[in-house]
Amino acid sequence: MARRPSTVSVASFASTKNHAELSHSTLTSTFALSPSALKFPRSVPSTHSSSVQSTRVQDETANIDPDELFAKCTIPEVRAKQVQLRSDAEAKQEELRVMVGERYRDLLQASTSIISMSKSAKRVQEAFQETKDAIASQQQPSRENRTLNVGKEDSHLQTLQVLSAYIKLLLDAPEHLWWLIEREKYFHATWLFMLARVVHRALSHDDEQDEDSWLNQGVNVVEQFPLIQRQWEAISHFRSQIVHRATLSLRTHEKSPEDTCATILTLHILESRPLTDTLTTYLSQRMRTMHTLVSKNSIIMTTAIPNGVPTTQTNGHPPGASKLAQSKRFPPNDRLQEVKSSLLILVEVISRTVNCARNVFQSQRPTQPALAIRVLEQMHTESPTVSHPATSLPDELALSTQTILSGLPSSSYFTLLPAGIRSYKPYVELSSASSSVPEDFLEDKLRTWFDQSCSILRDSLDRWLLELDSVKSVWNVRSSLRKWLLASGLVKAEQTALDTLFEEAVRKRVTAIWTNTIHGAKELFLKALSSLTPSSEVVTEEFSPLNSIYTSPSVPPPPLTGSGPSAYELPYQTYRAALQSQLLGRTPHLQTFLNILEKPAASLQKDYARISLDQSSKRLARNLVEAYLPEAKAFCSMIADALASTTDELMNQSDTARAMEHMIFLSRVTVEISLTSPFLNNIGCDEAVALQFRDKTGLLFHRIINRWKEHTISSAIPVYDDAKLHLPFSGPSPALMESLYALSTSLHSLGLTHHPSQLTTIASSLLSLFINTFTRDMPNGETDRNEQILHDATFLRCLASAWPSEALETSSLDTLVAALQPEVQFSGGHAQPDLEQAAKEYLMRTQMLLSALLPPSPSMQPAKEGADKMSALLTYGVPGADTTFLSAVELVKVSTRFPLLLVETR
């Protein structure tokens, strides 16, 4: 430490003397100015600029001869020089007056210093003379007195050496205390502080009745060494610093049980707190750590939430936080790592706090006391004993005064300290209740603290899991927490409580994610259905078998050179999905519509498969399914009801053509969802719900198809009725073929190519309805059309005979043909031709045009043998090549100018 000088030092005399000499020289130079000094005066701050300027002018005119000046310059120039020189002289005079005024005070101070120095020198000289006279007046001591004085001097020297060791310890203690506090060695700092307090008491409390007191040894410590009291005042404030720092350090959960035990014993010894109070302090500080971690991560998690209010909805997302706002917070992987690390830190605080408290305050073996008790016992023993290695203390807890002294600077100097100081140990009363923690008290405190921590953890877990939008991320967090739980070291009851807490939080979040997925799909599905309402302007694309089969999707362009594998993955998956949709007979619009339902269902099924793979999550998976099934059931019911509601709205629409296009699209949606779509299997409904859903969609499909049949027949029959049959044909009329072709095209537009059973049933019923309408609406008594009607009826009967008898009724056609045959008089008086054979021949030629109206399996044998190549395609017979060509439809008459057109032939 820095000591204040009690007398004037030699350096002060030297500085005073130098100052006096400097003042004297300055004064002399001031009043003995040389001509050069007058010419170049010293600079003064107030006239610095003017002196510089005048010096520059003086240098220019110093060597000018007056005669030469008058000879070279004119009178005005000479007068200008005169004015300039006069102003320079006045400036010099002013500068001289200012300088003399400032130096006057220096002159007075110098004279005062000289007088003081003279008196001091005189006193020193007198002191030296007195010392000389005193030495000369002393007599030579005798030999006996000299030996006695030497013994007293040795004893006094030893006393002073011990005193110096005491003072050296007090001088070194503050710096070493700071060093120990900075390294968080609070137990060492406590020991050193108490040792310094004992040393201070040994120096300040002096008893005259004690033979070994400082007074009896000729030293008055208090009066002669005031440094001791000042040094103790510098040390005493370390007590509050150590207590405060040690209390704050209990919040650090990464500390080992040994360091925590040392900090707890610091509070117990330094403040005389009972161990039960230190346990309460320890748990309260760790609770503050929990609150700090929760509040810190809450600020991080709510950075992108509007107004910072993380309230939740039933779907598990904060209100007003859109997907865009959620994506701006953190990328998914960063959010997952943030949530996982935050939760692991929080549960680590819980486990370390409980385990550390048990290690410090609870006995781990029947024959081994708790760690804190062992340290107190080691401090209580009078002499060190060799302990068993199993019960030995760690190095940071096995302290002694020798260990503390060895860490101080010049530790060998402290060997001069008395043995009582070197073997000092803080006082510990093991028999007192304050030096022990009852087992039931410890467990009660830990149970209460653990329950409070679990409550905080439950709230934080529910809030932080809201940041995860996928079941995969939630399950990743669950796996990490369960893995940590197995290695946590907690007792069985605490592990069970935490496991139940984790499972409940995961169940709630997974259920919320699944519910949110269903709600999102529901909203998108209702929005897609609204595009089919009369008020929308969406045009439904028409299904075409040729476009579905022979039009391939565009091949994606290759990625840029040097792109990674991920650049190839997305285009490949997109192209593959387009090919699969084409093979399934789905148009892009239909595939987009079905993706609204199929993708969320596939995601749910993937999540359930991931959960089911974990053997430890069987119970959780069962609970998740039980909580999720009502939502899935309501979702399926909503889909069926929404389809039926949209169909009812379309059926009441005035624009029947446009409404029919939308209803055909809905029929395809119902068929795909009920039969081929994996939606019902992936959504997780039970068999009863799936069967009920298929029944509803099946009834809705039949309603749409029945309305479509009526619309199609009502459009096809007028085509036949409005046609004018001028000349009889040897086969079916073009009007009939046009109506049948319209029926075939309408059947293809249903898009049921990949559903042959439904298409066959619809085709047979449509043809039967057309035949019934045809026979019912035929006019009676028009003999000019009877012949053509007979041909048409015969062709329809031939077409109907291709179907099985149970699939299609032909009795009305048989009745019509039988009624028309007697009334028909064939032209030319020829015999009645074979109408059945002609109809079969015509069917062979038109079977490709009317393919939708024919059953999928052939019911007729080929007309001619040897047509092996064509028979594979023309299952109803190959027409003869020598047969006169008869157009299937009525063609426009060829223009007379058409042959004159020049057509390029290649």
Secondary structure, 3 states (H helix, E strand, C coil): CCCCCCCCCHHHHHHHHHHHHHHHHHHHHHHCCCHHHHHCCCCCHHHHHHHHHHHHHHHHHCCCCHHHHHHHCCHHHHHHHHHHHHHHHHHHHHHHHHHHHHHHHHHHHHHHHHHHHHHHHHHHHHHHHHHHHHHHHCCCCCHHHHHHHHHHHHHHHHHHHHHHHHHHHHHHHHHHHHHHHHCCCHHHHHHHHHHHHHHHHHHHCCCCCCCCCCCCCCCCHHHHCCHHHHHHHHHHCHHHHHHHHHHHHCCCCCCCHHHHHHHHHHHHHHCCCCHHHHHHHHHHHHHHHHHHHHHHHHHHHCCCCHHHCCCCCCCCCCCCCCHHHHHHHCCHHHHHHHHHHHHHHHHHHHHHHHHHHHHHHCCCECCECCHHHHHHHHHHCCCCCCCCHHHCCCCCCCCCHHHHHHCCCCHHHHHHCCHHHHCCCCCCCCCCHHHCCCHHHHHHHHHHHHHHHHHHHHHHHHHHHCCCCCHHHHHHHHHHHHHHHHCCCCCHHHHHHHHHHHHHHHHHHHHHHHHHHHHHHHHHHHHHHHCCCCCCCCCCCCCCHHHHHHCCCCCCCCCCCCCCCHHHHHHHHHHHHHHHHHHCCCCHHHHHHHHHHHHHHHHHHHHHHHHHHCHHHHHHHHHHHHHHHHHHHHHHHHHHHHHHHHHHHHHCCCCHHHHHHHHHHHHHHHHHHHHHCCHHHHHCCCHHHHHHHHHHHHHHHHHHHHHHHHHHHHHHHHHHHHCCCCCCCCCCCHHHHHHHHHHHHHHHHCCCCCCHHHHHHHHHHHHHHHHHHHHHHCCCCCHHHHHHHHHHHHHHHHHHHCCCCCCCCCHHHHHHHHHHCCCCCCHHHCCCCCHHHHHHHHHHHHCCCCHHHCCCCCCCCCCCCCCHHHHCCCCCCCCCCCCCCCCCCCCCCCCCCHHHCCCCCC
